[in-house]
Amino acid sequence: MKRFLLITVVLTMSTTLWAQLHHQRAVFTTDTPMVHDPVMAYEDSTYHIFATGMGIQQMTSKDRKNWTVLPDPVMTVIPKWTRDSVPGFRHHVWAPDVIKWHNRWWLAYSCSTFGKNGSAIGLLSSPSLAFPLWEDEGCIVTSREGRDNWNAIDPNFVIDDKDQPWLVWGSFWDGIQIARLDTTMHIAVGEKPRTIARRYNLSDPNAKAALPLNPNPPKNPTSDYAGPNAIEAPFILKHDGWYYLFVSWDYCCQGSKSTYQVAVGRSKTVEGPYLDPQGIDMRYGGGKLFLKGDKKAYEAAGHCAAYTMDGQDIFICHGYSIAHKGASILIQRPIQWTADGWPQIDL
């Protein structure tokens, strides 16, 4: 009994200390916010960024130039189900996404441990971003080591032309997944995830591929579990009758040694197939290189989001800054469109 009480006290103190540390942080404003995996929302003349961090980092801006970093995370209490579902997960919440649908804000987030696919994507909802009352909506989807050949992290919501919500997600293993959601923003009954993009053509010798069948791609330098299919962080943007699928290739999270880069393909339907300008399917290694580090300001860049927001087409991501010794900082750029309908930016 005493042992039980001691464990309970320690856990309570740990949770309380974690919350107190966040409340002790001061609000500050910066024109160079350090972020990882940023996404953006716009409500009542205010831009909101949500990003990877302890309980999900958040910041706001009126002009997208000066950002106020808020002292408290989105999640001051981490739902117990996340720790039950994902061994080793505690407070460091990855790669959120946020969207407004049917007059409510929906925020998905990733629970995982580095390099393993015992993961879960959770869901919060709120009627407002200005005065949020985030409600725990439980789990959208989980992946299990030894059961699933995909990883339930890096979610992105997509609403198709029929007002049908979808979720895309994925990191390494068999690449980027898509599934239809129901009206509660959970996986629809009977729906099975389907792969829509891979980094390499690992299995199909008959596929028209960006790379020939490559059963021995470069070894993953960061994880013995995740395999070499170095693709993650999907984001779909609708523009002029097309769905554009952005993905991050190669490796993040190594500071100045990171090799992240962004590729894109497009489809007339949200389910794909997503093709590059040469007509190569992203399921078999296709993809048009969209952004990589310029080795002047950024060693590498990735985990992006793209929006039509307040009358502008906007691209954001994090970049590993040379001036800041490999720290990941926010990149924002206007999207331009080529005559044949492909997005481009200047880094």
N, C-alpha and C positions, 0 to 999 in steps of 0.2 A: 504493500500500500504506500509506504514512504517513497519507494522508488517511483511509483506511478505519479505521486504528487510532485516529486522533484522534476520529473520529465515534463509534466504539465506546466510547472512554474518556468522552467527554462524555455520551453516553446513560447509561452506567453510573453516572457521578457524579450525573446528574440523578435517576435512580431511587433511588439510595442516599440522596441528600439529602432527597428527598420522604419516604422511609421514616423517616429519622432525625428529621425535623421532627415527625412524628406520635408517635414514641417519646418525644420530649422534652416533650410536653404532659403536664400533671399531671391526675390525676383530680380532679374537683370535683363538688359537689352543689349543686343549685339547685331552687327551687320554681317558677321561671319559665324553663324551657328554651327557647332559641331553636332552632327547627327549621323545616324546609321539607319538605313532602310526607311527614308521619309515618305509619307503620303500627305496629301493636302486636301482641305475642305474649305468651302467659302459660304459664309452665312452673315447676313446683316452687315455688309461692308467690312467684314473681318475675315482674314485668312487664318486657318488653323493648320498647324503641322503636328502630326503624330509620328513617333519614331520608336525604334528599339530602345529599351532602357528598363530600369527598375520600375515595374508597374506601368510602363509605357510613358515615354517622355512626351511633353506637349509644349507648344509655343504658339504665339499669335502675332499678327501684324496687320496694320492697315494698308501698307504700301508694298509688302513683299521685299522691302529693303532693310528695315530695322525690325528685328524679331524680339519679342519679350518672352523669355524662357520662364515658364511657370514653375513655382517651387514644388508643387505637389504633382505626383504622377496621376494618370487617369485612374489607375487601380490602387487605391490605398489598402484594399483588402484583396488578396488573391484567393479565388474560390478554391475550396478544399478539393473539389473534383479534379482540378488540374494536377495536383501532386499525387493523387491516387492513380490517375491515368498515365502519368509520365514520370517514371522513376528518375530521381535526381533533379527534377525541376523544382525551383523555389520561387524566385521573385523576378528574375531577369527575363522580361517578356520581349519576344522578337517580332519584327516585321508585321505591324498592323496594317489594316486597310479600313477605309471609312467611306460610306456612301449614304446619301439620303434617298429613301424610297418609301413611297406612300406616307409622306409627312412624318417620317421618323428616321433618325440617324442610326445606322448599323455599323458597329466597329468589330471587325474580326482581328484575332491576334494569335500568335504562335507560341506554343509551349513545347520545348524540346531541350536536348542536350547536344553539344557540338559533335557532329559526325555520325550520329545515330538516328535511326528512323522510328524509334518509339516516341511518337509525337502526337500532338493534338492541336486543333484549331478551335479556339473558343469564340464566343460571341457576346457582345454587349449591345444595349440599345438605349437611346435617349431621345426625348422630344426636341431637344435643343442643344446646341454647342455653347451658346453664350452662358447659359445656366444649366449645365448638364446634370441629369439625374440618371447616371448609368445603371442599368439593370443587368444582372447576370442572366443571360439567355442560354447558358449551358454550352455544350460541345456541338460543333457543326460536324466534324469528321475527325477520326483518329487513324493512325497507322501503327502497326505492330511489327517489331523485328521478327523475322521468320514467317510472318503471315502475308505482309504487303510488300510489293516491290516498288513502292513509292513512299514519299515522305510528306506528312501532313504539316507543312509549314508554308510560309510566304503566300497567304491568301490574297485574292483580288476578286471583288464583286464586279459582275457585268450584268447590265440590264439590256436585253435584246429589243428588237423593234416591235415585239409583241408584248412588251412589259413583263417578260419572263426573266426572273433573276437566275444567274448562274454563278458558280464559283470556279475559279482557276487557282491552282496551287502547285507546289512541287519543288523539290531540290534533289539533284543527283538521282540515284537508283534508275528507275525507268522514265525519268524526266517529268514534264509538265502534264498535269491532269486537269480534266474539266468534268463537272457534274451539274445537273440541273437542281435548283433549289425549290422548296415549296414556299408558301406565303409567310412562313415563320423564319425564313432564311436558313433553314436546315436542309440537308440532302433529301431530295424527294424520295418517297417510298418506291423501292424497286430500281432506283437509279444506281448505276455502277460507274466508277471513275474510268475515264478513257484518256489515253496518252495522246497529246497533240504536238509535242515538241521534244526532241532529244539533241544532245550536243554532237553525238557521233552516230553513224549508221553501224550499230553493233550486231545486227541480227539478220538483215534481209538483203541477200546478194542480188535480188532482182529489182530492188528499189532504185529509182533515179535519185541519186544522193549527191550532196555537196562534197562528201568524201566517199571514196569507195568503201566497201565493207571493211570494217576495221575492228577485228576482234581483240586487238591488242593496242588500244589507245594509250596515251601517256598515263603513267601511274599517278593516282591521287596523292599529292604530297601532304595533305592535311588530315586524312582519315583512312584507316584500314577497313572501315565498314562501308563507307558511302560509295565506293567504286569510282570509275573514271568518267562517268557521264556528267561532266561538269556544266550543268545548266540549272538555273533556278530563277526565282523572283519574277514570275510572269505578271504582266499588266496589259490589259486590252483596252484600247481607245477606239471608239466609233468615230469615223470621219468620212463624209461624202459617200455613204453607201458601202463602206468597207469596215471590217474589224481588223485592227492592227495589233498583232501580238508582239510585245516587247519582252525579251528575256535577257538574263545576264549569263554570259559564258565565263568559264574558268573560275578563278579563286579570289574570294574576298578575305577580309578579316586578318590580313598579315601586314597591315601598315604599308610601308614603302615597298614591300615585297609582293603586294597584291597584284593580281593580273586581270581583275574584273574588266569586262567589256560588254557592251549592249548590242544585241542583234534584233532584227525585226522581220516579220513576215505578215502577210495579210490574207483575208478570206472574205467572201461574200456572206458567209454564215458564221455564227459565233462558235459552232462546233468544229469548224475547219472543213477541209484541210487548209492550213496556213502555208502559203508558198512565198518564196523569195522572187526577185525579178527574173530569175532564170527558170522559174516554174518548179523549183526543187522544194519538195515537201519538208517542213520543219520536223516531221516525225522521223525523218531519215537523215538528219544533219543539215538541212537547209536553213537559210537565214541570211539576211543582208546585214553586214556589219554597219552599225549605226553610230557607235561612240566607243572610243577607247582613250586611254591616257595619252596626253600629248608630250609627256616627259619634260614639259616646261613648267606648267602649273600643277599638273596632276600625274601621278604615276599610273593610276588606273581609276576607273569610275564604273558604277553600276547600281543595281537594285533601284530601278527607276519607277516613276509614275508619270502619266501624261494626261492632260485635261484640256477640255474647252471650258474656260472659266472666266466669267466677267468679260465676255467678248474676246478672249485671247486663247490661243493654243499654247499651252505651257508644258514644258518638260522639266522634271526635277529628278535628282538622284543624289547619291553621296559620292564624293571623289576623295581619293587619298592624296592629300595636299603635300606638295614638295616643300612649300614654305613653312608648313606646320609639322614637318618631320613625319609625314605619313598619317597624321590624324585625318579622320573622315569628316568632311565639311559639306554643307549644303551647296549644291549646284542648281541653278535655275537658268533656263534658256527659252526664248521663244522658238516655237516650231515653225519652220518654213516648209512649203510643199513644192515638190518638183512638178513639172508639166505632166508627167505620167503618174502623179499621185503618190509619191513616196515621201515620207517625212525626212527632214534633215535639220541639223543644228550646227552652230559654230561653237566649239568648246572655248 
